[in-house]
Structure formats: C-alpha cells, structure tokens
Amino acid sequence: MFRRSRPQPAPTPGPELRQTATLPPTEVPDATRVLTDLLARPSTEGMLEAALAHAVTLLGGEAQGYAVLRRGQDRVAAVFGYPKALIGTALSGPWAVSRPRLLPEGSRELYTLNPPEVAALLDQAGMRAVRWTLVLPLSDRGRTLGALVLDRTFPEGISPEQQEAVTRWAAAAAPLLGLLDSRDEWRRTARQIAAAMVEAVESREFDAVGHGQAVADTALRLGRAVGLAERELEELWYAAMLHDIGKLHDEAGHAQVGANFLHDVPHLAQAQKAIRHHHERWDGQGEPDRLAGEDIPLYARILAVANAYVHAGDLARVREEAGTSLDPRLVGRLEKLPPER
C-alpha cells in the first residue's frame, strides 16, 4: 500500500440502490437529515440517486424512478429501480412544464415523444407497464435544471398527500442540484485560470511550454494506478499543474514560493504540500526539509516521478533514479502503465 501523508476520510455512504421497485416498510427519515446527507454526495448522479430513493420512500416504497437533466439535450442522469443502462439516454418527456404533473396514463406520453430505438430501451426497462407517472420539475432560482420522474405499475394511484410530500421534497432538493452545477462550473473556471497561469510561466522558456500539462497527465495516470479517488486526483492535478508556478518570481526556491500560492486554499492543502516537497529525495538528500522515504507526502512522490519522466523522456533514465531520488515502488508502477493513446 502507498502511505498517504494523512489519513483520508472514507466517503459518506449513500442509500443502497435496489433493482426492485419495492422498499421494505420503514419510518420515513427526517428530510433535514437526508438533505444533509445529500450535501456530502460527491457527484450529480449520486445526489440524484439519493433524491430518487427518498422520493420513493415518501410514496411508500412501491415505485421506481429516474432523473432527467436539462443540459442542452434532456438526458437520464440517475435511476432508482430501473436499469443503469438508461443513464445517458437522450429522452424527451412530459417535464417541459414547470409544475408537477400526475399522469394517469403512465408512460404513454413518453412513448409518443421518443423514436423507436429509444422506445425499445424503455421496453427493456419495463416502462410500458407503468400505470401512473408523477413528474416533479427541479428548479433553482427560476432556472429549470431537470426533473424527478416517479412511476407506479399498480392500479392504485398516488394520493394527494403523497404527491404534496414528494413535491415539497423535490423543491428542497433542487437547490442542491443547482449548487453542484455551480461547483462544476467553478471547477472548470478554476482549472482554466490555473492553466493560464502555468502557460504564463512556461512562455518565458520556449522548451517549457506544455510541461505542466504533461506532468499533470502522467501524475494522474500514476495516481489512478495507485488507487487515488476522484477528489484526490483533482487535488493531484492542481499540484502537478502548479508545481513550477513559483518560477514567476525566481528559479531558486521556487517550490516553497509555489506552495505559498495555495496557502489560503484549505481544500488544496495536500496540493500545497506536494508542491513544497516535490524536490525531496527518497534517500533524504533533497530539499527543502530533507524528508526521506514515505515521510515525503504521497502526492509529492507521485509528482517527482511524473516530473522526472517528462524531463527524461524515457523510462530507462527514470529507473536509474529509483531508490535514490525517487520512490522505487512508484517507478515500478510507472513502468507498468499501458502506453498512452
């Protein structure tokens, strides 16, 4: 195992997703607690799966559903009780109206609006048997983000009380979806700004142009090989892209200067450590703190191997540094990576 510089907290477990449409009878959990749990979900799909699961609970468990996101073309973004093969399917449906709708004819409108190849997918999911469909738009600050769609195959409909409860739930969950959208937009913008800053540094030396991106690409491949999670890979990307940012001031001591750029960014604390320590050596003869072996933060060790590989251009020269300046196990992992396509 590759020891990290600090324990990584385990992800918050989400509700178990079931392939059956019926949940066991249970007390409906408090919506405030469920919303708090949703905030910890790491992705839009995860958040929507949890939202669907709670909505089905509010209907007594006898339902299945899917979530649609409206990003250009409407697509299925999450499912509950339906096959995951539906995720990503472009779908037209009865969610254009920005108010809840209860459709007693079930999925008939869905079949009417979509081409035969999509209808075949719906058939495989068992949607032709749907008797009742409840469509719940997801809107945040006047912007329609998508919809939760809940289906029932039983003759019994959905009571007004159940409909009201699920509608309130969708209204409460929608701002969280908007928050995730904003976070994704912020992440894209932050990456663009970081890349632009790196380009400004690299443009001072012709042979350095593209170096940060090349190191980032190699570091991410190596990070995946040692089992880093997506949130860890995101931080590793920033470390790799910004590892030479301190050269804006001077070549000497650029690692410490670069680390100071992230001093007030708590969620990139490990990236800051990686930048500071990427010139440490496995044998303890590096800088700035002469750390050795696994006392060097994992991201810094990955960054050092990736940096050496990009500079050297071949594995043989990197292999010569294994056990002296570089973590030998990480060099071994680098050698086993499949060729880049």
N, C-alpha and C positions, 0 to 999 in steps of 0.2 A: 504494500500500500504506500502511496505517496502522502507523507505527512504534511498537512497544511500548517500555516503559521498560527492559526487559531481554530478552535472547533467551529464547524459550520452547522447552524441550526437546521434541524430536519424540517422539510416543508410541511405546512399545515395540512393534515389530511382532509380531503373533501368527502362528501357523501358517496357511499358506494353506489355505482351506477349498475342498474339491473337491466337485463334484457327482457324481463317480463314486465307487463304493464300494471301489475297489481302489487302494491306495497302492503306489508302487514299492518294491521290496525295499530296505531300508536298515537300518543298525545302530540298534537301539533306543536312543534318547537316555537319558542318565542321569536318573533320576526326580528327584533333588535339584535338578538344573538346571531341569528342566521346572517343578517346584514354585515355584522362584524366579521363573521367567518368569510363572507364573500370578499371583503377588502383584502384578505390575505391570499386570494386566488391569484396565481401568477400569470394567467392568460385570459383573454376574452372567452375562449372556448370553455375553460374551466369555470369561469364565473357564470356563464350561461347554462352550463350543465347543472350547477348548483341551484340556479334560479328555477330551472325547469323542475328539478327534483322537489323543491319546496312547494312549487305551484301544484304539482301532482298530489303532494301530501294534503294540501288545502282542499283538494277535490275528493279526499277520502282514499286516495291511492289507486282508484280504478280509472286510470288514464295513461296515455303516453303523449309525448310531445316533441317539438323541435323548435329551434330558434332561428330566425332569419335576420341577417344584417343587410342593411341597405347602403352598400358602398359601390355606387355606380350601378352594377347589376345585383339584384337580390340573390343571395346565396344562403344555403343552410349552413349555420355556423356551429350548431351543437344539437344533440339529440338526447332524449331520455325515453327508453323503451323501444326505440326504433334502431335499426342497424346503423352503425357508424359509417357505413358506405355512403349514406346520404350526405354526409358532411362535405361541403364544397360544391354541391349540386346547385346550378343556377335554376331558380324557381320563381315563377310568377304565381301570385296568390291573392287572397282577399284581405291583404293588410295595407293597402294603399290608403284606406280611410283612417283618419287619425282618431278613431274612437273604438272601444271594444265592440266586438260583434259575436253573437251566438248564432251559429248556422245549423239549423235543424236538419239540413240535407247533407251534413257532414262534408266529405271531400269532393262533392260534385263540382263545385266551382274550381277547385284545384285541378281536376282533370280537364275541365273545359279550357283553362288558360294555358296549359302546357302542351308541348309537342309529344308525339307518340313515344319517342325514346325516353323522355322523362316520365311519361305515364307508365312505362314498363318498369322503371325503378320504383315508382310508387306502388305498383302492384307487388313487387318483390317484398316491399316493406309491409304489405298488408293493409294499405290505406283505403282500398276500395270497400273494406268492411266498416269504415268509420261511419257512425250514425250522427254524432254531434261534434262540432268543432267550435272552440272558443278562441277567438283571435284577440290578443292583447297587445296593442301598439306600445313600443318603448320609445318615449320621447323625453328629451332633456333640453330645457331652455328653448322650447319652440322648435327644436330640430328632431325630426323623426329618425331614429337610429335603426329600427328594425321592429321585430315583433316576437312574442312568445305565442306559439300555436299549440293548443291542447286538444287532443282527440279522445273520443269515447266510442267504443264499439257496442255498448249496451243500449237497449231501447230507452232506458231511463235517462232523462235529460240532466241538465245542470241547474241546480236550484238558484234562485236569486241571491240567497245568502252566500252560496259558494262563489257565484260569479262576482259578487261585490268584494269578497275576501281576496280572490285571486287578482282582481283589478287593482285593489289597493297595493297588493304585493308587487305587481308589475310596475306601478308608479313609484314605489320605493326603490326598486332595483335599477330602474332606468338611469338615474344619475351616476350609479357606479359604472355602468357601461360607458357613459359619457366620460367619466374620469379615466377609464382605461384607454379610450380613444385619445384623450388629451395626452396621457402619458406616452402612448405610442408615437404621437406627433412630436412631443417634446424629445423623445429619444432619437427620432430621425433628425430633428433640428440640431440637437447636441452633437450627434455624430458628424453632421455636415460642418459644424463650426470647428470641431476638433480636427477634422481632416484638412480644413482650410488653414488652420494654424500650423499644422505639420508641413503643409505644402510651402508656407511662407518660410519656414526654417530651411527646408530642403532646397529651395530655389537658390539659396546662397552658394550651394555647391552643386555643380551640374551632375556629378556622379551620385549624389544622394537622393535625387528625385525618385520618388516611389519606394524609398527604403522603408519608411514607416508602415506602409500598406503591406509590403512583402513580409516584414517581420510579423505584423498582425495576422496575416493569412497563415503563416507557419505556426505561430503560437496557438491559434485557435484549433488547428488540426491536432497539435500535440495535446492541447487541453482536453479535447474530446477523447483522445486516446487514453488519457489517464482518468477519465470519468467525471470531469467537471460538469456541473449543472449549467443550464442556460444562463441563469443570473450570474454565475461565476464567470462564464465565458464572456458575458457582456463587460464585466469589470476587467477581465484579462485583455479584451480588445482595447479599452482605453489605455491600459498600461503599455501595451505594445505600440499603439499609435503615438503616444505622447512621450515615449522613453527618451527621446532626444530633444524635447521641447526646450530644455534648459540651455541649449546652444544659441537661443535667441540672445542671451547675454554674453556667453563665452564658452569655449570648449572646456576649459578647466573647471572641474567640479560641477559639470552640467547635470549629473544625476541628482545631486542634492537640490540644485536650483529647480530642476524639473519637478521633483517631488513637491516642492513648495507651491507649485501652481495648483495642486489639489488639496492644499492644507485645509480649506474651509468647505470641502465637499465630503461630508461624512459617508455617503453611500459608495464612495470610491476610495475608502481608506486602504483597502488591500492593494488597489492600483497604485496608490501613493507609495506604499512600502515596496512594491515591485520596482517602481522607477528608481527609488532611492538605492536599492540593493542590487540592481541588475549588473553591476560591475564587481560584486563579491565573487570570490572563487571557492570552489568546492574544497580546496586544500587550505583555506583560511588566509590566503595571501592577497586578497582583494581589498576593495575599498567601498564605502568609507569606514566600515566598522570591523573589518577583518572577520566577518562571520564565516563559519565553516559548515560543510555538510548540510544536514537538514535544519540547522539553525537559520539558514537562509530561507526566507519565505518562498513557498512553492511557486507563486506567480513569478517571482524574480528568477528562480531557477529555470522555469519554462522560457521566460523572456531571454535569458542568457543563451540558452541553446538555440532558440529561434534566431537570435541576433547573430550568433556565430555562424549558423548555417547560411544565412543570407549574405553575410560578408564573405565567407569562404567559397560558397558556390558549389561545394560537393561534400558528400558525407565522409569521405576518407580524411579530410583535414579536420572535420569536427570530431571524428573518432579519436584522433590523436590527443584531443583535449579532455576526453572522458576520464574522470577520476582525478584530474589536476585542477583545471579551471571550471569544468562542467560536471553536473550530476550524471554519473555513468548510466543510471537506470533510465533517465530521460533521453540520453543519447541513444540508448538501446531502443526505446520506443520510437524515436525519430527514424531509426533505420528500418523499422517495421511498417512505417506508414506507407499506404499504397501510393503509387505515383500520382502527381497532380494531373487533373484532366484539363 
